[in-house]
């Protein structure tokens, strides 16, 4: 059996996770009515974790698992698009907060609604208990470093 056939009939974890991710991203983009302009899936590293009152870029990097430099670039792009702005952190004048604009807040709330609808569709397709178990297992797997023992 060719490797491509084997990967199709018995996909490994990387393929399965990538397929699921790409399908969820396509559904999000479609349901949000997004095209090539505006936030793209990569901007989810910021928008998915951004608090309404603002977040530090270092916190966004930690939560998303991205490097601070990557988050900085994504924030720059979102500032340019008008979805976030940088403001002084009132608790530490040396630090800046990434704060959603009204446009950003609207997109964040709409994205949360769309993701909830996507999850409901999956739960209806496979059953609520099975979907909840899948999410719990995937969460556990996502917290394990691949090279870590046991």
VMD Tcl script that builds the backbone (N, CA, C; Angstrom):
set m [mol new atoms 450]
animate dup $m
set s [atomselect $m all]
$s set {name element resname resid chain x y z} {
  {N N UNK 1 A 0.852 -1.174 0.000}
  {CA C UNK 1 A 0.000 0.000 0.000}
  {C C UNK 1 A 0.901 1.243 0.000}
  {N N UNK 2 A 0.562 2.193 -0.850}
  {CA C UNK 2 A 1.311 3.442 -0.911}
  {C C UNK 2 A 1.101 4.237 0.372}
  {N N UNK 3 A 2.103 5.056 0.680}
  {CA C UNK 3 A 2.033 5.888 1.886}
  {C C UNK 3 A 0.796 6.776 1.850}
  {N N UNK 4 A 0.520 7.388 0.707}
  {CA C UNK 4 A -0.642 8.280 0.599}
  {C C UNK 4 A -1.943 7.525 0.852}
  {N N UNK 5 A -2.018 6.283 0.390}
  {CA C UNK 5 A -3.218 5.473 0.623}
  {C C UNK 5 A -3.338 5.121 2.105}
  {N N UNK 6 A -2.201 4.770 2.709}
  {CA C UNK 6 A -2.201 4.425 4.127}
  {C C UNK 6 A -2.625 5.631 4.967}
  {N N UNK 7 A -2.109 6.805 4.612}
  {CA C UNK 7 A -2.463 8.021 5.359}
  {C C UNK 7 A -3.943 8.365 5.178}
  {N N UNK 8 A -4.496 7.974 4.036}
  {CA C UNK 8 A -5.913 8.236 3.794}
  {C C UNK 8 A -6.795 7.266 4.582}
  {N N UNK 9 A -6.424 5.993 4.596}
  {CA C UNK 9 A -7.260 4.994 5.268}
  {C C UNK 9 A -7.019 4.934 6.775}
  {N N UNK 10 A -5.796 5.266 7.206}
  {CA C UNK 10 A -5.470 5.234 8.631}
  {C C UNK 10 A -4.659 6.485 8.990}
  {N N UNK 11 A -5.321 7.648 8.989}
  {CA C UNK 11 A -4.589 8.894 9.221}
  {C C UNK 11 A -4.017 8.975 10.635}
  {N N UNK 12 A -2.818 9.566 10.717}
  {CA C UNK 12 A -2.200 9.745 12.030}
  {C C UNK 12 A -2.791 10.972 12.726}
  {N N UNK 13 A -2.385 11.185 13.970}
  {CA C UNK 13 A -2.929 12.273 14.777}
  {C C UNK 13 A -2.728 13.632 14.108}
  {N N UNK 14 A -1.551 13.853 13.538}
  {CA C UNK 14 A -1.280 15.133 12.881}
  {C C UNK 14 A -2.256 15.421 11.760}
  {N N UNK 15 A -2.537 14.419 10.949}
  {CA C UNK 15 A -3.479 14.589 9.841}
  {C C UNK 15 A -4.886 14.835 10.372}
  {N N UNK 16 A -5.296 14.064 11.365}
  {CA C UNK 16 A -6.646 14.226 11.914}
  {C C UNK 16 A -6.841 15.604 12.536}
  {N N UNK 17 A -5.864 16.053 13.319}
  {CA C UNK 17 A -5.970 17.363 13.962}
  {C C UNK 17 A -5.965 18.468 12.910}
  {N N UNK 18 A -5.101 18.334 11.901}
  {CA C UNK 18 A -5.050 19.342 10.833}
  {C C UNK 18 A -6.370 19.393 10.068}
  {N N UNK 19 A -6.919 18.236 9.738}
  {CA C UNK 19 A -8.214 18.208 9.032}
  {C C UNK 19 A -9.289 18.922 9.840}
  {N N UNK 20 A -9.355 18.581 11.126}
  {CA C UNK 20 A -10.366 19.204 11.986}
  {C C UNK 20 A -10.140 20.712 12.068}
  {N N UNK 21 A -8.894 21.125 12.254}
  {CA C UNK 21 A -8.577 22.550 12.343}
  {C C UNK 21 A -8.990 23.276 11.069}
  {N N UNK 22 A -8.602 22.745 9.920}
  {CA C UNK 22 A -8.914 23.421 8.656}
  {C C UNK 22 A -10.415 23.491 8.419}
  {N N UNK 23 A -11.139 22.447 8.790}
  {CA C UNK 23 A -12.598 22.478 8.615}
  {C C UNK 23 A -13.245 23.505 9.534}
  {N N UNK 24 A -12.781 23.576 10.765}
  {CA C UNK 24 A -13.317 24.570 11.699}
  {C C UNK 24 A -12.979 25.974 11.206}
  {N N UNK 25 A -11.741 26.178 10.751}
  {CA C UNK 25 A -11.352 27.498 10.244}
  {C C UNK 25 A -12.185 27.897 9.028}
  {N N UNK 26 A -12.394 26.972 8.108}
  {CA C UNK 26 A -13.216 27.284 6.923}
  {C C UNK 26 A -14.643 27.626 7.329}
  {N N UNK 27 A -15.192 26.868 8.280}
  {CA C UNK 27 A -16.553 27.149 8.746}
  {C C UNK 27 A -16.615 28.516 9.425}
  {N N UNK 28 A -15.607 28.844 10.229}
  {CA C UNK 28 A -15.567 30.161 10.883}
  {C C UNK 28 A -15.515 31.266 9.838}
  {N N UNK 29 A -14.626 31.127 8.874}
  {CA C UNK 29 A -14.479 32.157 7.838}
  {C C UNK 29 A -15.788 32.303 7.054}
  {N N UNK 30 A -16.400 31.181 6.713}
  {CA C UNK 30 A -17.656 31.216 5.960}
  {C C UNK 30 A -18.768 31.850 6.790}
  {N N UNK 31 A -18.936 31.375 8.016}
  {CA C UNK 31 A -20.043 31.841 8.849}
  {C C UNK 31 A -19.872 33.287 9.302}
  {N N UNK 32 A -18.628 33.752 9.369}
  {CA C UNK 32 A -18.379 35.156 9.702}
  {C C UNK 32 A -18.416 36.041 8.460}
  {N N UNK 33 A -18.528 35.404 7.283}
  {CA C UNK 33 A -18.573 36.168 6.043}
  {C C UNK 33 A -17.248 36.823 5.708}
  {N N UNK 34 A -16.151 36.163 6.060}
  {CA C UNK 34 A -14.829 36.735 5.817}
  {C C UNK 34 A -14.255 36.234 4.510}
  {N N UNK 35 A -13.542 37.092 3.878}
  {CA C UNK 35 A -12.817 36.725 2.669}
  {C C UNK 35 A -11.335 36.900 2.918}
  {N N UNK 36 A -10.678 37.511 1.966}
  {CA C UNK 36 A -9.237 37.711 2.072}
  {C C UNK 36 A -8.886 38.966 2.871}
  {N N UNK 37 A -9.890 39.809 3.152}
  {CA C UNK 37 A -9.627 41.009 3.941}
  {C C UNK 37 A -10.099 40.783 5.368}
  {N N UNK 38 A -9.551 41.525 6.276}
  {CA C UNK 38 A -9.924 41.357 7.674}
  {C C UNK 38 A -9.110 40.263 8.323}
  {N N UNK 39 A -9.413 39.984 9.587}
  {CA C UNK 39 A -8.658 38.961 10.315}
  {C C UNK 39 A -8.714 37.606 9.617}
  {N N UNK 40 A -7.601 36.917 9.659}
  {CA C UNK 40 A -7.464 35.586 9.089}
  {C C UNK 40 A -7.290 34.584 10.231}
  {N N UNK 41 A -7.313 33.292 9.937}
  {CA C UNK 41 A -7.164 32.308 11.012}
  {C C UNK 41 A -5.951 32.546 11.910}
  {N N UNK 42 A -4.847 33.012 11.342}
  {CA C UNK 42 A -3.646 33.243 12.155}
  {C C UNK 42 A -3.893 34.267 13.261}
  {N N UNK 43 A -4.818 35.198 13.036}
  {CA C UNK 43 A -5.100 36.231 14.033}
  {C C UNK 43 A -5.862 35.676 15.240}
  {N N UNK 44 A -6.319 34.441 15.135}
  {CA C UNK 44 A -6.974 33.789 16.259}
  {C C UNK 44 A -6.056 33.648 17.461}
  {N N UNK 45 A -4.737 33.622 17.232}
  {CA C UNK 45 A -3.787 33.548 18.343}
  {C C UNK 45 A -3.929 34.755 19.265}
  {N N UNK 46 A -4.421 35.864 18.725}
  {CA C UNK 46 A -4.681 37.061 19.533}
  {C C UNK 46 A -6.154 37.127 19.911}
  {N N UNK 47 A -7.025 37.101 18.919}
  {CA C UNK 47 A -8.449 37.353 19.160}
  {C C UNK 47 A -9.121 36.289 20.022}
  {N N UNK 48 A -8.669 35.043 19.932}
  {CA C UNK 48 A -9.297 33.972 20.717}
  {C C UNK 48 A -9.026 34.119 22.211}
  {N N UNK 49 A -7.928 34.760 22.574}
  {CA C UNK 49 A -7.538 34.865 23.982}
  {C C UNK 49 A -7.657 36.274 24.542}
  {N N UNK 50 A -7.974 37.245 23.707}
  {CA C UNK 50 A -8.006 38.640 24.124}
  {C C UNK 50 A -9.187 38.906 25.054}
  {N N UNK 51 A -8.895 39.493 26.213}
  {CA C UNK 51 A -9.957 39.874 27.145}
  {C C UNK 51 A -10.579 41.189 26.699}
  {N N UNK 52 A -11.857 41.370 27.025}
  {CA C UNK 52 A -12.569 42.587 26.628}
  {C C UNK 52 A -11.883 43.842 27.153}
  {N N UNK 53 A -11.315 43.757 28.354}
  {CA C UNK 53 A -10.656 44.927 28.943}
  {C C UNK 53 A -9.200 45.051 28.514}
  {N N UNK 54 A -8.729 44.106 27.717}
  {CA C UNK 54 A -7.362 44.139 27.208}
  {C C UNK 54 A -6.490 43.078 27.845}
  {N N UNK 55 A -5.414 42.758 27.168}
  {CA C UNK 55 A -4.467 41.747 27.631}
  {C C UNK 55 A -3.061 42.195 27.254}
  {N N UNK 56 A -2.094 41.758 28.021}
  {CA C UNK 56 A -0.699 41.998 27.649}
  {C C UNK 56 A -0.302 41.019 26.552}
  {N N UNK 57 A 0.550 41.465 25.661}
  {CA C UNK 57 A 1.020 40.609 24.570}
  {C C UNK 57 A 1.733 39.376 25.111}
  {N N UNK 58 A 2.458 39.524 26.216}
  {CA C UNK 58 A 3.148 38.365 26.794}
  {C C UNK 58 A 2.150 37.305 27.260}
  {N N UNK 59 A 1.014 37.744 27.785}
  {CA C UNK 59 A -0.027 36.793 28.199}
  {C C UNK 59 A -0.644 36.108 26.987}
  {N N UNK 60 A -0.866 36.870 25.917}
  {CA C UNK 60 A -1.419 36.289 24.694}
  {C C UNK 60 A -0.458 35.250 24.117}
  {N N UNK 61 A 0.834 35.540 24.175}
  {CA C UNK 61 A 1.836 34.593 23.682}
  {C C UNK 61 A 1.807 33.312 24.506}
  {N N UNK 62 A 1.752 33.455 25.807}
  {CA C UNK 62 A 1.728 32.288 26.686}
  {C C UNK 62 A 0.475 31.446 26.467}
  {N N UNK 63 A -0.674 32.095 26.410}
  {CA C UNK 63 A -1.939 31.375 26.243}
  {C C UNK 63 A -2.037 30.669 24.898}
  {N N UNK 64 A -1.537 31.323 23.847}
  {CA C UNK 64 A -1.671 30.766 22.497}
  {C C UNK 64 A -0.533 29.825 22.128}
  {N N UNK 65 A 0.551 29.849 22.910}
  {CA C UNK 65 A 1.694 29.007 22.582}
  {C C UNK 65 A 2.555 29.580 21.471}
  {N N UNK 66 A 2.371 30.848 21.162}
  {CA C UNK 66 A 3.147 31.517 20.117}
  {C C UNK 66 A 4.285 32.317 20.752}
  {N N UNK 67 A 5.309 32.612 19.952}
  {CA C UNK 67 A 6.395 33.473 20.415}
  {C C UNK 67 A 5.900 34.906 20.521}
  {N N UNK 68 A 6.507 35.677 21.429}
  {CA C UNK 68 A 6.115 37.077 21.618}
  {C C UNK 68 A 6.249 37.873 20.321}
  {N N UNK 69 A 7.276 37.555 19.523}
  {CA C UNK 69 A 7.481 38.281 18.270}
  {C C UNK 69 A 6.337 38.017 17.294}
  {N N UNK 70 A 5.860 36.790 17.259}
  {CA C UNK 70 A 4.731 36.444 16.384}
  {C C UNK 70 A 3.494 37.209 16.829}
  {N N UNK 71 A 3.234 37.218 18.123}
  {CA C UNK 71 A 2.079 37.953 18.652}
  {C C UNK 71 A 2.220 39.431 18.328}
  {N N UNK 72 A 3.426 39.981 18.471}
  {CA C UNK 72 A 3.652 41.386 18.152}
  {C C UNK 72 A 3.294 41.713 16.715}
  {N N UNK 73 A 3.683 40.843 15.792}
  {CA C UNK 73 A 3.358 41.040 14.376}
  {C C UNK 73 A 1.853 40.954 14.148}
  {N N UNK 74 A 1.210 39.968 14.759}
  {CA C UNK 74 A -0.240 39.818 14.608}
  {C C UNK 74 A -0.979 41.020 15.187}
  {N N UNK 75 A -0.517 41.515 16.331}
  {CA C UNK 75 A -1.134 42.701 16.932}
  {C C UNK 75 A -0.957 43.901 16.002}
  {N N UNK 76 A 0.243 44.068 15.438}
  {CA C UNK 76 A 0.471 45.161 14.481}
  {C C UNK 76 A -0.546 45.101 13.342}
  {N N UNK 77 A -0.769 43.906 12.808}
  {CA C UNK 77 A -1.717 43.736 11.702}
  {C C UNK 77 A -3.139 44.066 12.148}
  {N N UNK 78 A -3.514 43.619 13.345}
  {CA C UNK 78 A -4.862 43.890 13.853}
  {C C UNK 78 A -5.062 45.369 14.168}
  {N N UNK 79 A -4.009 46.046 14.621}
  {CA C UNK 79 A -4.079 47.496 14.835}
  {C C UNK 79 A -4.345 48.176 13.497}
  {N N UNK 80 A -3.598 47.768 12.482}
  {CA C UNK 80 A -3.753 48.349 11.144}
  {C C UNK 80 A -5.164 48.134 10.592}
  {N N UNK 81 A -5.770 46.998 10.917}
  {CA C UNK 81 A -7.130 46.698 10.446}
  {C C UNK 81 A -8.208 47.351 11.304}
  {N N UNK 82 A -7.819 47.905 12.442}
  {CA C UNK 82 A -8.783 48.584 13.300}
  {C C UNK 82 A -9.516 47.690 14.282}
  {N N UNK 83 A -8.956 46.517 14.596}
  {CA C UNK 83 A -9.610 45.593 15.519}
  {C C UNK 83 A -9.088 45.699 16.950}
  {N N UNK 84 A -7.855 46.174 17.107}
  {CA C UNK 84 A -7.279 46.368 18.438}
  {C C UNK 84 A -6.457 47.649 18.436}
  {N N UNK 85 A -6.127 48.088 19.650}
  {CA C UNK 85 A -5.198 49.208 19.807}
  {C C UNK 85 A -4.330 48.927 21.015}
  {N N UNK 86 A -3.186 49.569 21.046}
  {CA C UNK 86 A -2.299 49.437 22.205}
  {C C UNK 86 A -2.557 50.623 23.127}
  {N N UNK 87 A -2.664 50.309 24.420}
  {CA C UNK 87 A -2.881 51.352 25.424}
  {C C UNK 87 A -1.943 51.101 26.597}
  {N N UNK 88 A -1.575 52.157 27.324}
  {CA C UNK 88 A -0.748 51.942 28.517}
  {C C UNK 88 A -1.493 51.062 29.523}
  {N N UNK 89 A -0.750 50.184 30.167}
  {CA C UNK 89 A -1.322 49.335 31.216}
  {C C UNK 89 A -1.387 50.167 32.497}
  {N N UNK 90 A -2.593 50.411 33.032}
  {CA C UNK 90 A -2.696 51.248 34.232}
  {C C UNK 90 A -1.965 50.673 35.446}
  {N N UNK 91 A -1.745 49.358 35.459}
  {CA C UNK 91 A -1.066 48.744 36.607}
  {C C UNK 91 A 0.460 48.756 36.459}
  {N N UNK 92 A 0.959 49.085 35.260}
  {CA C UNK 92 A 2.406 49.122 35.018}
  {C C UNK 92 A 2.661 50.023 33.817}
  {N N UNK 93 A 3.084 51.228 34.069}
  {CA C UNK 93 A 3.267 52.225 33.007}
  {C C UNK 93 A 4.246 51.777 31.920}
  {N N UNK 94 A 5.142 50.857 32.258}
  {CA C UNK 94 A 6.109 50.386 31.255}
  {C C UNK 94 A 5.470 49.423 30.269}
  {N N UNK 95 A 4.381 48.805 30.661}
  {CA C UNK 95 A 3.738 47.774 29.836}
  {C C UNK 95 A 2.595 48.370 29.018}
  {N N UNK 96 A 2.262 47.669 27.949}
  {CA C UNK 96 A 1.134 48.056 27.101}
  {C C UNK 96 A 0.097 46.940 27.128}
  {N N UNK 97 A -1.148 47.342 27.011}
  {CA C UNK 97 A -2.244 46.386 26.858}
  {C C UNK 97 A -2.690 46.389 25.406}
  {N N UNK 98 A -3.054 45.228 24.922}
  {CA C UNK 98 A -3.716 45.107 23.627}
  {C C UNK 98 A -5.202 45.122 23.953}
  {N N UNK 99 A -5.903 46.140 23.460}
  {CA C UNK 99 A -7.308 46.349 23.814}
  {C C UNK 99 A -8.157 46.298 22.549}
  {N N UNK 100 A -9.243 45.519 22.566}
  {CA C UNK 100 A -10.097 45.487 21.375}
  {C C UNK 100 A -10.829 46.815 21.192}
  {N N UNK 101 A -10.958 47.221 19.937}
  {CA C UNK 101 A -11.791 48.373 19.601}
  {C C UNK 101 A -13.243 47.901 19.580}
  {N N UNK 102 A -14.171 48.807 19.355}
  {CA C UNK 102 A -15.575 48.395 19.230}
  {C C UNK 102 A -15.724 47.371 18.112}
  {N N UNK 103 A -15.027 47.606 17.015}
  {CA C UNK 103 A -15.053 46.662 15.890}
  {C C UNK 103 A -14.481 45.308 16.309}
  {N N UNK 104 A -13.400 45.340 17.078}
  {CA C UNK 104 A -12.795 44.107 17.566}
  {C C UNK 104 A -13.701 43.356 18.524}
  {N N UNK 105 A -14.354 44.094 19.426}
  {CA C UNK 105 A -15.296 43.460 20.361}
  {C C UNK 105 A -16.435 42.784 19.616}
  {N N UNK 106 A -16.953 43.472 18.617}
  {CA C UNK 106 A -18.035 42.889 17.821}
  {C C UNK 106 A -17.570 41.593 17.163}
  {N N UNK 107 A -16.372 41.596 16.588}
  {CA C UNK 107 A -15.842 40.397 15.932}
  {C C UNK 107 A -15.604 39.287 16.940}
  {N N UNK 108 A -15.083 39.621 18.114}
  {CA C UNK 108 A -14.839 38.616 19.143}
  {C C UNK 108 A -16.142 37.961 19.587}
  {N N UNK 109 A -17.171 38.768 19.844}
  {CA C UNK 109 A -18.455 38.214 20.281}
  {C C UNK 109 A -19.090 37.374 19.180}
  {N N UNK 110 A -19.019 37.856 17.955}
  {CA C UNK 110 A -19.584 37.100 16.827}
  {C C UNK 110 A -18.820 35.787 16.637}
  {N N UNK 111 A -17.508 35.826 16.770}
  {CA C UNK 111 A -16.702 34.604 16.644}
  {C C UNK 111 A -17.075 33.583 17.713}
  {N N UNK 112 A -17.306 34.060 18.934}
  {CA C UNK 112 A -17.729 33.148 20.006}
  {C C UNK 112 A -19.070 32.496 19.674}
  {N N UNK 113 A -19.992 33.279 19.113}
  {CA C UNK 113 A -21.302 32.738 18.720}
  {C C UNK 113 A -21.152 31.698 17.616}
  {N N UNK 114 A -20.329 32.013 16.627}
  {CA C UNK 114 A -20.126 31.092 15.505}
  {C C UNK 114 A -19.465 29.805 15.991}
  {N N UNK 115 A -18.461 29.913 16.860}
  {CA C UNK 115 A -17.797 28.708 17.366}
  {C C UNK 115 A -18.771 27.855 18.169}
  {N N UNK 116 A -19.622 28.473 18.957}
  {CA C UNK 116 A -20.624 27.712 19.716}
  {C C UNK 116 A -21.562 26.972 18.762}
  {N N UNK 117 A -21.937 27.611 17.663}
  {CA C UNK 117 A -22.811 26.967 16.676}
  {C C UNK 117 A -22.097 25.804 15.992}
  {N N UNK 118 A -20.826 25.972 15.681}
  {CA C UNK 118 A -20.042 24.894 15.065}
  {C C UNK 118 A -19.966 23.712 16.027}
  {N N UNK 119 A -19.692 23.987 17.296}
  {CA C UNK 119 A -19.621 22.907 18.283}
  {C C UNK 119 A -20.969 22.202 18.430}
  {N N UNK 120 A -22.058 22.966 18.384}
  {CA C UNK 120 A -23.394 22.335 18.465}
  {C C UNK 120 A -23.618 21.405 17.274}
  {N N UNK 121 A -23.185 21.828 16.088}
  {CA C UNK 121 A -23.355 20.973 14.897}
  {C C UNK 121 A -22.572 19.675 15.046}
  {N N UNK 122 A -21.339 19.766 15.546}
  {CA C UNK 122 A -20.553 18.549 15.757}
  {C C UNK 122 A -21.202 17.664 16.821}
  {N N UNK 123 A -21.681 18.260 17.900}
  {CA C UNK 123 A -22.320 17.488 18.975}
  {C C UNK 123 A -23.572 16.787 18.467}
  {N N UNK 124 A -24.334 17.471 17.624}
  {CA C UNK 124 A -25.529 16.848 17.046}
  {C C UNK 124 A -25.151 15.706 16.114}
  {N N UNK 125 A -24.040 15.851 15.402}
  {CA C UNK 125 A -23.625 14.830 14.437}
  {C C UNK 125 A -23.125 13.557 15.111}
  {N N UNK 126 A -22.394 13.692 16.221}
  {CA C UNK 126 A -21.804 12.507 16.855}
  {C C UNK 126 A -22.422 12.176 18.205}
  {N N UNK 127 A -23.280 13.032 18.695}
  {CA C UNK 127 A -23.879 12.849 20.016}
  {C C UNK 127 A -23.157 13.721 21.034}
  {N N UNK 128 A -23.942 14.293 21.937}
  {CA C UNK 128 A -23.373 15.240 22.900}
  {C C UNK 128 A -22.331 14.601 23.816}
  {N N UNK 129 A -22.609 13.392 24.294}
  {CA C UNK 129 A -21.659 12.730 25.195}
  {C C UNK 129 A -20.352 12.423 24.488}
  {N N UNK 130 A -20.454 11.905 23.268}
  {CA C UNK 130 A -19.241 11.568 22.520}
  {C C UNK 130 A -18.440 12.825 22.200}
  {N N UNK 131 A -19.125 13.908 21.843}
  {CA C UNK 131 A -18.426 15.151 21.539}
  {C C UNK 131 A -17.754 15.710 22.792}
  {N N UNK 132 A -18.434 15.664 23.930}
  {CA C UNK 132 A -17.843 16.144 25.188}
  {C C UNK 132 A -16.612 15.310 25.551}
  {N N UNK 133 A -16.699 13.992 25.357}
  {CA C UNK 133 A -15.559 13.118 25.643}
  {C C UNK 133 A -14.406 13.419 24.688}
  {N N UNK 134 A -14.727 13.659 23.420}
  {CA C UNK 134 A -13.707 14.014 22.430}
  {C C UNK 134 A -12.978 15.287 22.848}
  {N N UNK 135 A -13.745 16.322 23.225}
  {CA C UNK 135 A -13.122 17.584 23.632}
  {C C UNK 135 A -12.247 17.390 24.869}
  {N N UNK 136 A -12.719 16.612 25.817}
  {CA C UNK 136 A -11.944 16.374 27.039}
  {C C UNK 136 A -10.635 15.648 26.714}
  {N N UNK 137 A -10.714 14.652 25.842}
  {CA C UNK 137 A -9.515 13.908 25.453}
  {C C UNK 137 A -8.564 14.793 24.662}
  {N N UNK 138 A -9.095 15.565 23.726}
  {CA C UNK 138 A -8.253 16.454 22.925}
  {C C UNK 138 A -7.579 17.498 23.809}
  {N N UNK 139 A -8.283 17.985 24.810}
  {CA C UNK 139 A -7.691 18.948 25.752}
  {C C UNK 139 A -6.513 18.307 26.473}
  {N N UNK 140 A -6.693 17.074 26.948}
  {CA C UNK 140 A -5.601 16.381 27.630}
  {C C UNK 140 A -4.409 16.203 26.699}
  {N N UNK 141 A -4.675 15.770 25.470}
  {CA C UNK 141 A -3.600 15.563 24.498}
  {C C UNK 141 A -2.886 16.873 24.204}
  {N N UNK 142 A -3.651 17.963 24.086}
  {CA C UNK 142 A -3.043 19.252 23.748}
  {C C UNK 142 A -2.159 19.793 24.865}
  {N N UNK 143 A -2.320 19.273 26.061}
  {CA C UNK 143 A -1.522 19.728 27.203}
  {C C UNK 143 A -0.276 18.876 27.428}
  {N N UNK 144 A -0.124 17.810 26.647}
  {CA C UNK 144 A 1.036 16.925 26.770}
  {C C UNK 144 A 2.075 17.347 25.739}
  {N N UNK 145 A 3.299 17.528 26.186}
  {CA C UNK 145 A 4.386 17.804 25.248}
  {C C UNK 145 A 4.756 16.486 24.579}
  {N N UNK 146 A 4.833 16.446 23.229}
  {CA C UNK 146 A 5.094 15.183 22.536}
  {C C UNK 146 A 6.357 14.460 23.001}
  {N N UNK 147 A 7.367 15.190 23.439}
  {CA C UNK 147 A 8.602 14.551 23.866}
  {C C UNK 147 A 8.646 14.215 25.342}
  {N N UNK 148 A 7.590 14.595 26.059}
  {CA C UNK 148 A 7.590 14.400 27.513}
  {C C UNK 148 A 7.279 12.953 27.869}
  {N N UNK 149 A 7.945 12.437 28.892}
  {CA C UNK 149 A 7.616 11.075 29.332}
  {C C UNK 149 A 6.275 11.042 30.050}
  {N N UNK 150 A 5.621 9.873 29.955}
  {CA C UNK 150 A 4.402 9.534 30.651}
  {C C UNK 150 A 3.502 10.630 30.938}
}
mol reanalyze $m
mol bondsrecalc $m
mol representation Tube
mol addrep $m
